[in-house]
Structures are given as C-alpha cells and as structure tokens.
Amino acid sequence: MAIKIQLLLTSLLFISFGIKCQTVSHIYKIDDLLYRIKSKDTLYVLNFWATWCKPCVSELPVFDSLYNQTQNQKVKILLVSLDFSENISDKVNPFLKKNKIKPTVILLDEINGNDFINKISKIWSGSIPATLFKKGKKTVLIENKLRFNDLQIHIDKILKK
C-alpha cells in the first residue's frame, strides 16, 4: 500500500511540473518594453488589457488561440496588463491561473498614461483593449476588441508590407 501511495505522489509531482501556470513574467517601464520589442525579424502582437476591463477579458481567448497557432513562427504575443503593480499577486496572477492564460504576460508599470501612450502609438487614444502589431518599423494599432479572424488579417497585412 505504501508503495502505491509513493508512486501516486511521484506521478502527481511529475505532472505538476508539466503544467504551465501563467503568472506575470516581468514588470516593465515603457522604455524597457520598447527595447524588448525592437527586433526586426519578429512580429510582436501586444495586447493592452486589464483584469477590470470586460471587453479585454472576453477577448483574451483569441490570443490564446493565436499563441497556439504561432508556436513555431517568429510571432511573439505579449499580453500587457495595465493593472496596478500592487495587484499582481492578489488579482492579476490568480486571474491568469484561473483562466489558464498561455501567452507571456507582462505588466506595464506606468502611472501616467501620458508617459507611455504616445510612445506606443501616436494614434492611440489610450482606450483598451488595444492591440499593437509591430515588426521592425512597421506597426498597426487597433483600438477595439478583436476576433481571431481580425488578428490573422492584421498579421498578414503587416507581414506583407
């Protein structure tokens, strides 16, 4: 009986290492985020969202689908949380785990939107959800909730420019 329990516990331990529980991977200031996405050969898809934004939350599954579809491509999806940094452990990380969010999640630690909005895009009003598609100097910003089809259209558009 003890051997069966030990085998069961060992199996559960190995299974738990294989499950990816998403948490905020980094906290960035705007200049650090811009540095991270400056590669010319990778298409970055940055979705600006927050846990308190209903349209943002309802849109997140399409980014999970995109993440699954682009695993072997030079496409990097970053979910950029605009939640307050003091809410990471009590709101953001529990939300990510509960919803099994797969793409990389970072938190943009900027208090004043005027400090970062224009650095992301001169046409961004600051509303969320907003998604930035960026490859090198080519960018497209969409200030709407997107469907999976919309993501594919914008990715194709920026890759063909």
C-alpha positions in Angstrom: 0.0 0.0 0.0 2.8 2.4 0.9 4.5 1.8 -2.5 1.2 2.6 -4.4 0.9 5.9 -2.5 4.5 6.8 -3.1 4.1 6.0 -6.9 0.9 8.2 -6.9 2.6 11.1 -5.2 5.6 10.8 -7.6 3.3 10.8 -10.6 1.5 13.9 -9.4 4.8 15.6 -8.8 5.9 15.0 -12.4 2.5 16.0 -13.8 2.6 19.3 -11.8 6.0 20.2 -13.4 4.5 19.7 -16.9 1.6 22.1 -16.3 2.3 25.7 -17.1 0.7 28.1 -14.7 0.9 31.5 -16.1 2.0 34.5 -14.0 3.2 37.9 -14.8 6.7 37.3 -16.2 8.1 40.8 -16.0 7.2 44.3 -14.8 8.4 46.9 -17.3 8.6 50.6 -17.7 7.7 51.8 -21.1 11.3 52.2 -22.3 12.1 48.6 -21.3 9.0 47.3 -23.1 10.0 49.2 -26.3 13.5 47.8 -26.1 12.1 44.3 -25.8 10.0 44.6 -29.0 12.6 46.2 -31.2 13.7 43.0 -33.1 13.3 43.4 -36.8 12.7 39.8 -37.6 10.0 39.0 -35.1 6.4 40.1 -35.4 5.2 41.3 -32.0 1.5 41.3 -31.1 1.0 43.3 -27.9 -2.5 43.3 -26.4 -3.1 46.1 -23.8 -5.7 44.9 -21.3 -6.6 44.9 -17.6 -8.5 42.5 -15.4 -11.1 45.1 -14.7 -11.9 45.7 -18.4 -14.8 43.4 -19.5 -14.1 43.6 -23.3 -10.4 43.0 -22.6 -11.1 39.8 -20.6 -13.6 38.5 -23.1 -11.0 39.0 -25.9 -8.2 37.0 -24.2 -9.2 33.6 -25.6 -8.4 34.7 -29.1 -4.8 35.5 -28.0 -4.6 32.0 -26.5 -5.7 30.6 -29.9 -3.2 32.8 -31.7 -0.5 31.6 -29.3 -1.3 28.0 -30.1 -1.3 28.6 -33.8 2.0 30.6 -33.9 4.2 28.4 -31.7 6.7 27.6 -34.5 6.7 31.0 -36.1 8.6 34.3 -35.5 5.5 35.8 -33.8 5.6 36.8 -30.2 2.4 37.5 -28.3 2.7 39.8 -25.2 -0.3 40.4 -23.1 0.5 43.8 -21.5 -1.5 44.2 -18.3 -2.3 47.8 -17.3 -3.4 46.7 -13.8 -1.6 48.3 -10.9 1.6 46.6 -9.9 0.4 46.2 -6.3 -2.4 44.0 -7.6 -0.2 41.3 -9.2 -0.4 38.7 -6.5 -3.9 39.2 -5.4 -5.7 39.9 -8.7 -3.6 39.5 -11.9 -1.8 36.2 -11.2 -4.9 34.5 -9.8 -6.9 35.6 -12.8 -4.2 34.3 -15.2 -4.1 30.9 -13.4 -7.9 30.6 -13.2 -8.3 31.3 -16.9 -5.2 29.3 -17.9 -3.7 32.1 -20.0 -0.8 30.8 -22.1 0.9 33.8 -23.8 3.5 35.8 -22.0 2.0 38.3 -19.6 3.9 41.4 -18.6 2.8 44.4 -16.5 3.4 47.9 -17.7 4.2 49.9 -14.5 3.4 53.4 -15.6 1.1 55.5 -13.6 0.5 58.4 -16.1 -0.8 57.3 -19.5 0.7 60.4 -21.0 4.1 59.0 -20.2 3.6 55.9 -22.4 0.6 56.1 -24.8 2.3 58.2 -27.5 5.4 56.1 -27.2 3.3 53.1 -28.2 1.5 54.9 -31.0 0.8 58.5 -31.8 -2.7 57.5 -32.9 -3.6 55.6 -29.7 -6.2 57.4 -27.6 -5.4 55.2 -24.6 -8.5 53.2 -24.6 -8.4 49.4 -24.0 -8.5 46.8 -25.3 -5.9 47.9 -27.8 -3.6 45.7 -29.9 -0.3 46.7 -31.4 1.2 44.7 -34.3 4.8 45.5 -34.8 7.6 44.2 -36.9 10.6 46.5 -37.1 9.3 49.9 -38.0 6.0 48.6 -39.4 3.1 49.0 -36.9 -0.6 48.7 -36.9 -2.7 49.7 -33.8 -6.3 48.6 -33.3 -8.4 50.1 -30.5 -11.1 47.5 -30.4 -11.9 44.1 -29.2 -10.6 41.7 -31.9 -11.8 38.3 -33.1 -9.4 35.6 -34.2 -10.1 36.5 -37.9 -9.1 40.1 -37.2 -5.8 39.1 -35.7 -5.0 37.0 -38.8 -5.9 39.8 -41.2 -3.7 42.3 -39.4 -0.8 39.8 -39.1 -1.0 39.1 -42.8 -1.2 42.8 -43.5 2.0 43.7 -41.5 3.9 40.7 -42.9 3.2 41.8 -46.5 4.2 45.4 -46.1 
